Amino acid sequence: MIPELEAQAARLRAAILPYGSVLVAYSGGVDSALVLKAAVDALGPRALGVIGVSPSLSPEDLDAARSCARAMGAALRELRTAEFEDERYAANAPDRCYFCKSELYGRLAALAAAEGFAVVADGFHLDDLGDVRPGQRAGGERGVRSPLKDAGFRKADVRALARALGIPAWDRPAAPCLSSRVAYGIRVTPELARTVAEAERRVRGIVAGLTALRVRHLGAEARVEVEPERLNEAVAAEDRLRAALGDLGYARVTVAGYRRGALLPQTVS
């Protein structure tokens, strides 16, 4: 490892070591994976990754998270969460993530207290400061620590160090929860989350090898978003996509280029 990356790794471990023990809110994405790896390196068995499991997490993402944790030699606990039972979450307003993270961090805090872990940590970093992240407010209210931010990491730093450390998720695209595909104002339910997951599985079966994919649920319409360089390929397959997603109840299927962070108004069916 080059000296600059070695210094970054040491700085991250130094941010975590004073915790004494830590539960890492782990999603399987590169940010939380790097925190978990550094926590294991710094604290050994006093570090535990915990992933919230609910219908908002796709089976593929859960499998990838498990595989990544195993590759890092990290202990992983799966914790059932119940955000869909909170009417404020189910209503799907723009602050939906706040109620999801409130549920997750509340359960993590209870687990930490029960099992003697001193700190709960997340994968928040400096570049996240510029995003709209209602969930970060929930973490702040519950004393969740952000070692990447404290150690001065930006996204590029996270990916570079994760690659150097051999973390499988180092180049994994962002994978927000399935509820994030549903236009604001349309109620989210476990059944709808499963429909979206199945829609994305079918799209991947038709347009193989996509690195960025979202099937946006816009009421009667499904908008299939893919990385711009694959857009022509997806458009050419539009008839097959329409047939595959029509079986899931979508009257209209459109194809567009993926745009990160798009906030979706409710679409009239």
GUVO-64364 format. One record per residue (C-alpha): y, z, x; residue in one letter; residue number from 0. Coordinates in Angstrom, 2 decimals, always signed. Each point is the difference from the previous one (the first is absolute). Layout:
// GUVO-64364
+---------+---------+---------+------+-----+
|      yy |      zz |      xx | type | seq |
+---------+---------+---------+------+-----+
|       Y |       Z |       X |    A | NUM |
...
+---------+---------+---------+------+-----+
//
This chain:
// GUVO-64364
+---------+---------+---------+------+-----+
|      yy |      zz |      xx | type | seq |
+---------+---------+---------+------+-----+
|   +0.00 |   +0.00 |   +0.00 |    M |   0 |
|   +3.43 |   -0.87 |   +1.32 |    I |   1 |
|   +2.25 |   +2.93 |   +0.97 |    P |   2 |
|   +2.40 |   -0.53 |   -2.90 |    E |   3 |
|   -2.79 |   +0.28 |   -2.55 |    L |   4 |
|   -1.53 |   +2.96 |   +1.82 |    E |   5 |
|   +3.37 |   +1.73 |   -0.24 |    A |   6 |
|   +0.22 |   -0.75 |   -3.72 |    Q |   7 |
|   -3.50 |   +1.34 |   -0.59 |    A |   8 |
|   +0.85 |   +3.17 |   +1.90 |    A |   9 |
|   +3.23 |   +0.40 |   -2.00 |    R |  10 |
|   -1.86 |   -0.31 |   -3.29 |    L |  11 |
|   -2.66 |   +2.51 |   +1.04 |    R |  12 |
|   +2.75 |   +2.35 |   +1.12 |    A |  13 |
|   +1.60 |   -0.23 |   -3.46 |    A |  14 |
|   -3.32 |   +0.93 |   -1.62 |    I |  15 |
|   -1.33 |   +2.64 |   +2.39 |    L |  16 |
|   +2.35 |   +2.82 |   -1.18 |    P |  17 |
|   -1.43 |   -0.33 |   -3.51 |    Y |  18 |
|   -3.11 |   +1.83 |   +1.15 |    G |  19 |
|   -2.00 |   -1.61 |   -2.79 |    S |  20 |
|   +0.76 |   -2.88 |   -2.34 |    V |  21 |
|   -1.12 |   -1.90 |   -3.07 |    L |  22 |
|   +1.03 |   -3.63 |   +0.31 |    V |  23 |
|   +0.78 |   -1.84 |   -3.24 |    A |  24 |
|   -2.06 |   -3.03 |   +0.94 |    Y |  25 |
|   -0.05 |   -3.33 |   -1.81 |    S |  26 |
|   -1.81 |   -2.19 |   +2.49 |    G |  27 |
|   +3.19 |   -1.87 |   +0.86 |    G |  28 |
|   +1.19 |   -0.23 |   +3.57 |    V |  29 |
|   +2.70 |   +2.70 |   -0.27 |    D |  30 |
|   -2.18 |   +2.82 |   -1.28 |    S |  31 |
|   -2.91 |   -1.20 |   +2.14 |    A |  32 |
|   +2.08 |   +0.40 |   +3.15 |    L |  33 |
|   +1.09 |   +3.48 |   -1.08 |    V |  34 |
|   -3.61 |   +0.97 |   -0.67 |    L |  35 |
|   -1.16 |   -1.37 |   +3.36 |    K |  36 |
|   +2.77 |   +1.86 |   +1.85 |    A |  37 |
|   -0.76 |   +3.18 |   -1.97 |    A |  38 |
|   -3.68 |   -0.15 |   +0.95 |    V |  39 |
|   +0.94 |   -0.62 |   +3.64 |    D |  40 |
|   +2.44 |   +2.93 |   -0.04 |    A |  41 |
|   -1.82 |   +2.52 |   -2.19 |    L |  42 |
|   -3.66 |   -1.06 |   -0.15 |    G |  43 |
|   -1.84 |   +1.56 |   -2.96 |    P |  44 |
|   +3.22 |   +1.65 |   -1.19 |    R |  45 |
|   +1.08 |   -3.44 |   -1.26 |    A |  46 |
|   -1.38 |   -1.41 |   -3.23 |    L |  47 |
|   +0.82 |   -3.24 |   -1.77 |    G |  48 |
|   +0.14 |   +0.15 |   -3.79 |    V |  49 |
|   +0.15 |   -3.07 |   -2.22 |    I |  50 |
|   +0.94 |   +0.18 |   -3.66 |    G |  51 |
|   -2.54 |   -1.85 |   -2.13 |    V |  52 |
|   +0.85 |   -1.27 |   -3.48 |    S |  53 |
|   -0.08 |   -3.29 |   -1.94 |    P |  54 |
|   +3.24 |   -0.98 |   +1.76 |    S |  55 |
|   -1.95 |   -0.42 |   +3.28 |    L |  56 |
|   -2.09 |   -3.14 |   +0.17 |    S |  57 |
|   -3.64 |   +0.32 |   +1.09 |    P |  58 |
|   +0.70 |   -2.39 |   +2.87 |    E |  59 |
|   +2.86 |   +2.14 |   +1.29 |    D |  60 |
|   -2.11 |   +3.16 |   -0.24 |    L |  61 |
|   -2.84 |   -1.62 |   +1.95 |    D |  62 |
|   +2.44 |   -1.20 |   +2.66 |    A |  63 |
|   +1.50 |   +3.50 |   +0.29 |    A |  64 |
|   -3.42 |   +1.57 |   +0.43 |    R |  65 |
|   -0.96 |   -2.52 |   +2.64 |    S |  66 |
|   +3.22 |   +0.52 |   +1.93 |    C |  67 |
|   -0.41 |   +3.79 |   -0.01 |    A |  68 |
|   -3.56 |   -0.31 |   +1.29 |    R |  69 |
|   +1.13 |   -2.32 |   +2.79 |    A |  70 |
|   +2.63 |   +2.56 |   +1.06 |    M |  71 |
|   -2.49 |   +2.86 |   -0.07 |    G |  72 |
|   +2.12 |   +1.79 |   -2.60 |    A |  73 |
|   -1.30 |   +2.31 |   -2.71 |    A |  74 |
|   +0.93 |   -1.29 |   -3.44 |    L |  75 |
|   +0.08 |   +1.76 |   -3.35 |    R |  76 |
|   +0.25 |   -1.89 |   -3.29 |    E |  77 |
|   +2.10 |   +1.80 |   -2.58 |    L |  78 |
|   +0.07 |   -1.03 |   -3.64 |    R |  79 |
|   +3.53 |   -0.25 |   -1.38 |    T |  80 |
|   +1.10 |   -0.17 |   -3.63 |    A |  81 |
|   +3.35 |   -1.80 |   +0.02 |    E |  82 |
|   -0.99 |   -2.09 |   -3.04 |    F |  83 |
|   -0.12 |   +3.20 |   -2.07 |    E |  84 |
|   +3.72 |   +0.54 |   +0.65 |    D |  85 |
|   +1.94 |   -1.78 |   -2.74 |    E |  86 |
|   +2.96 |   -0.42 |   +2.37 |    R |  87 |
|   -2.21 |   -2.00 |   +2.36 |    Y |  88 |
|   -1.70 |   -1.97 |   -2.76 |    A |  89 |
|   +3.38 |   -1.01 |   -1.46 |    A |  90 |
|   +0.53 |   -2.07 |   +3.16 |    N |  91 |
|   +3.72 |   +0.40 |   +0.59 |    A |  92 |
|   +1.43 |   -0.89 |   +3.44 |    P |  93 |
|   -0.58 |   +3.59 |   +1.16 |    D |  94 |
|   -3.74 |   -0.17 |   -0.78 |    R |  95 |
|   -0.87 |   +0.61 |   +3.67 |    C |  96 |
|   +1.76 |   +3.35 |   -0.09 |    Y |  97 |
|   -2.46 |   +1.34 |   -2.56 |    F |  98 |
|   -2.97 |   -1.48 |   +1.83 |    C |  99 |
|   +1.00 |   +1.63 |   +3.29 |    K | 100 |
|   +0.84 |   +3.25 |   -1.77 |    S | 101 |
|   -3.57 |   +0.07 |   -1.28 |    E | 102 |
|   -1.46 |   -0.87 |   +3.41 |    L | 103 |
|   +2.11 |   +2.39 |   +2.06 |    Y | 104 |
|   -0.52 |   +2.81 |   -2.49 |    G | 105 |
|   -3.75 |   -0.36 |   +0.36 |    R | 106 |
|   +0.27 |   -0.28 |   +3.79 |    L | 107 |
|   +2.11 |   +3.15 |   +0.16 |    A | 108 |
|   -2.60 |   +1.85 |   -2.07 |    A | 109 |
|   -2.80 |   -1.25 |   +2.25 |    L | 110 |
|   +1.92 |   +0.97 |   +3.13 |    A | 111 |
|   +0.59 |   +3.50 |   -1.34 |    A | 112 |
|   -3.63 |   +0.41 |   -1.02 |    A | 113 |
|   -1.43 |   -1.16 |   +3.32 |    E | 114 |
|   +2.57 |   +1.35 |   +2.43 |    G | 115 |
|   +1.82 |   -3.15 |   +1.09 |    F | 116 |
|   +3.58 |   +0.72 |   +1.03 |    A | 117 |
|   +1.65 |   -3.37 |   -0.64 |    V | 118 |
|   -0.30 |   -3.10 |   -2.18 |    V | 119 |
|   +1.19 |   -3.17 |   +1.75 |    A | 120 |
|   +0.65 |   -3.57 |   -1.09 |    D | 121 |
|   +0.55 |   -3.41 |   +1.62 |    G | 122 |
|   +3.73 |   -0.34 |   -0.71 |    F | 123 |
|   +1.95 |   -1.58 |   +2.91 |    H | 124 |
|   +3.57 |   -1.00 |   +0.81 |    L | 125 |
|   -0.13 |   -3.45 |   -1.61 |    D | 126 |
|   -0.97 |   +1.62 |   -3.30 |    D | 127 |
|   +3.42 |   +1.63 |   -0.15 |    L | 128 |
|   +1.42 |   -3.33 |   -1.17 |    G | 129 |
|   -2.50 |   -0.48 |   -2.85 |    D | 130 |
|   +0.03 |   +1.25 |   -3.56 |    V | 131 |
|   -2.73 |   +2.66 |   +0.19 |    R | 132 |
|   +0.02 |   +2.52 |   -2.85 |    P | 133 |
|   -3.24 |   +1.40 |   +1.37 |    G | 134 |
|   +1.72 |   +1.16 |   +3.16 |    Q | 135 |
|   +2.19 |   +2.29 |   -2.10 |    R | 136 |
|   -3.15 |   +1.65 |   -1.35 |    A | 137 |
|   -1.19 |   +0.59 |   +3.55 |    G | 138 |
|   +3.30 |   +1.50 |   +1.04 |    G | 139 |
|   -0.06 |   +2.40 |   -2.93 |    E | 140 |
|   -3.42 |   +1.25 |   +1.07 |    R | 141 |
|   +0.68 |   +0.35 |   +3.72 |    G | 142 |
|   -2.13 |   -2.96 |   +1.08 |    V | 143 |
|   +0.59 |   -0.82 |   +3.66 |    R | 144 |
|   +0.55 |   -3.50 |   +1.40 |    S | 145 |
|   -1.02 |   -0.06 |   +3.68 |    P | 146 |
|   +0.62 |   -3.72 |   +0.43 |    L | 147 |
|   +3.60 |   +0.41 |   -1.09 |    K | 148 |
|   +0.41 |   +3.13 |   +2.11 |    D | 149 |
|   -1.36 |   -1.83 |   +3.05 |    A | 150 |
|   +2.38 |   -2.94 |   -0.51 |    G | 151 |
|   -2.54 |   -2.62 |   -1.07 |    F | 152 |
|   +0.83 |   -3.23 |   -1.78 |    R | 153 |
|   -2.53 |   -2.33 |   -1.60 |    K | 154 |
|   -0.29 |   -2.19 |   +3.07 |    A | 155 |
|   -0.70 |   +3.09 |   +2.12 |    D | 156 |
|   -2.69 |   +1.10 |   -2.46 |    V | 157 |
|   -1.81 |   -3.33 |   +0.12 |    R | 158 |
|   +0.24 |   -0.33 |   +3.78 |    A | 159 |
|   -1.39 |   +3.46 |   +0.68 |    L | 160 |
|   -2.67 |   -0.30 |   -2.70 |    A | 161 |
|   -1.16 |   -3.23 |   +1.62 |    R | 162 |
|   -0.08 |   +1.57 |   +3.44 |    A | 163 |
|   -2.04 |   +2.92 |   -1.34 |    L | 164 |
|   -2.51 |   -2.32 |   -1.67 |    G | 165 |
|   +0.79 |   +1.08 |   -3.55 |    I | 166 |
|   -1.55 |   -2.63 |   -2.31 |    P | 167 |
|   +2.94 |   +0.11 |   -2.41 |    A | 168 |
|   +2.55 |   -0.95 |   +2.67 |    W | 169 |
|   +0.69 |   -3.43 |   -1.59 |    D | 170 |
|   -0.89 |   +0.84 |   -3.57 |    R | 171 |
|   +2.64 |   -1.16 |   -2.49 |    P | 172 |
|   +1.65 |   +2.57 |   -2.24 |    A | 173 |
|   -2.19 |   +0.75 |   -3.02 |    A | 174 |
|   +1.93 |   +1.89 |   -2.67 |    P | 175 |
|   -1.90 |   +1.46 |   -2.94 |    C | 176 |
|   -1.20 |   -2.16 |   -2.87 |    L | 177 |
|   +2.58 |   +1.47 |   -2.38 |    S | 178 |
|   +2.73 |   -1.56 |   +2.15 |    S | 179 |
|   -1.13 |   -3.41 |   -1.29 |    R | 180 |
|   +0.97 |   +0.87 |   -3.58 |    V | 181 |
|   +3.50 |   -0.87 |   -1.20 |    A | 182 |
|   +2.17 |   +3.06 |   -0.60 |    Y | 183 |
|   -0.05 |   +1.08 |   -3.60 |    G | 184 |
|   -3.56 |   -1.14 |   -0.64 |    I | 185 |
|   -2.18 |   +3.07 |   -0.32 |    R | 186 |
|   -2.51 |   +0.42 |   +2.84 |    V | 187 |
|   -3.52 |   +1.10 |   -0.83 |    T | 188 |
|   -3.26 |   +0.24 |   +1.94 |    P | 189 |
|   -1.27 |   -3.00 |   -1.95 |    E | 190 |
|   +3.02 |   -2.10 |   +0.96 |    L | 191 |
|   -0.37 |   +1.00 |   +3.66 |    A | 192 |
|   -3.63 |   -1.12 |   -0.08 |    R | 193 |
|   +1.04 |   -3.30 |   -1.58 |    T | 194 |
|   +2.50 |   -0.64 |   +2.79 |    V | 195 |
|   -2.60 |   +0.89 |   +2.64 |    A | 196 |
|   -2.48 |   -2.43 |   -1.55 |    E | 197 |
|   +2.68 |   -2.70 |   -0.22 |    A | 198 |
|   +0.73 |   +0.33 |   +3.70 |    E | 199 |
|   -3.71 |   -0.06 |   +0.82 |    R | 200 |
|   -0.34 |   -3.27 |   -1.92 |    R | 201 |
|   +3.01 |   -1.54 |   +1.71 |    V | 202 |
|   -1.45 |   +0.83 |   +3.41 |    R | 203 |
|   -3.20 |   -1.71 |   -1.05 |    G | 204 |
|   +1.93 |   -3.19 |   -0.73 |    I | 205 |
|   +2.57 |   +0.09 |   +2.83 |    V | 206 |
|   -1.88 |   +1.63 |   +2.84 |    A | 207 |
|   +1.54 |   +1.87 |   +2.92 |    G | 208 |
|   +3.30 |   +1.01 |   -1.57 |    L | 209 |
|   +1.84 |   +2.68 |   +1.97 |    T | 210 |
|   +2.69 |   +0.65 |   -2.61 |    A | 211 |
|   -0.99 |   -0.10 |   -3.64 |    L | 212 |
|   +1.43 |   +1.55 |   -3.14 |    R | 213 |
|   -0.97 |   -0.79 |   -3.55 |    V | 214 |
|   +3.05 |   +1.15 |   -1.94 |    R | 215 |
|   -0.74 |   +1.11 |   -3.54 |    H | 216 |
|   +2.90 |   -1.22 |   -2.13 |    L | 217 |
|   -1.42 |   +0.61 |   -3.44 |    G | 218 |
|   -1.77 |   -3.18 |   -1.12 |    A | 219 |
|   +0.77 |   -1.64 |   +3.33 |    E | 220 |
|   -1.66 |   +0.52 |   +3.37 |    A | 221 |
|   +2.13 |   -1.08 |   +2.93 |    R | 222 |
|   -2.13 |   -0.66 |   +3.07 |    V | 223 |
|   +2.03 |   +0.54 |   +3.16 |    E | 224 |
|   -1.34 |   -1.10 |   +3.39 |    V | 225 |
|   +1.48 |   -0.27 |   +3.48 |    E | 226 |
|   +2.43 |   -2.97 |   +0.09 |    P | 227 |
|   -2.05 |   -1.97 |   +2.53 |    E | 228 |
|   -2.96 |   +0.00 |   -2.45 |    R | 229 |
|   +2.08 |   -0.82 |   -3.08 |    L | 230 |
|   -0.88 |   -3.71 |   -0.14 |    N | 231 |
|   -3.69 |   +0.87 |   +0.17 |    E | 232 |
|   +0.34 |   +2.47 |   -2.85 |    A | 233 |
|   +1.99 |   -2.48 |   -2.10 |    V | 234 |
|   -2.74 |   -2.59 |   +0.52 |    A | 235 |
|   -2.50 |   +2.53 |   -1.37 |    A | 236 |
|   +2.19 |   +0.95 |   -2.97 |    E | 237 |
|   -2.38 |   -1.40 |   -2.62 |    D | 238 |
|   -2.88 |   +2.04 |   +1.40 |    R | 239 |
|   +2.20 |   +3.09 |   +0.19 |    L | 240 |
|   +1.10 |   -0.51 |   -3.58 |    R | 241 |
|   -3.59 |   -0.20 |   -1.19 |    A | 242 |
|   -1.12 |   +3.02 |   +2.03 |    A | 243 |
|   +2.85 |   +2.25 |   -1.10 |    L | 244 |
|   +0.04 |   -1.29 |   -3.55 |    G | 245 |
|   -3.37 |   +1.70 |   -0.43 |    D | 246 |
|   +1.80 |   +3.29 |   +0.68 |    L | 247 |
|   +2.40 |   -0.57 |   -2.88 |    G | 248 |
|   +2.93 |   -1.73 |   +1.68 |    Y | 249 |
|   +1.50 |   -2.77 |   -2.13 |    A | 250 |
|   +2.10 |   -1.30 |   +2.88 |    R | 251 |
|   -0.65 |   -0.14 |   +3.75 |    V | 252 |
|   +2.69 |   -0.99 |   +2.47 |    T | 253 |
|   -0.02 |   -0.23 |   +3.78 |    V | 254 |
|   +2.82 |   +1.05 |   +2.31 |    A | 255 |
|   +0.73 |   +1.05 |   +3.56 |    G | 256 |
|   -0.46 |   +3.67 |   +0.77 |    Y | 257 |
|   +3.25 |   +1.97 |   +0.32 |    R | 258 |
|   -0.26 |   +3.56 |   +1.24 |    R | 259 |
|   +1.62 |   +2.73 |   -2.06 |    G | 260 |
|   +0.69 |   -2.08 |   -3.10 |    A | 261 |
|   +0.96 |   +2.26 |   -2.92 |    L | 262 |
|   -1.36 |   -1.40 |   -3.20 |    L | 263 |
|   +1.70 |   +0.18 |   -3.40 |    P | 264 |
|   -2.16 |   +0.00 |   -3.08 |    Q | 265 |
|   -0.90 |   -3.50 |   -1.13 |    T | 266 |
|   -0.07 |   -0.76 |   -3.72 |    V | 267 |
|   -3.51 |   -1.09 |   -0.94 |    S | 268 |
+---------+---------+---------+------+-----+
//
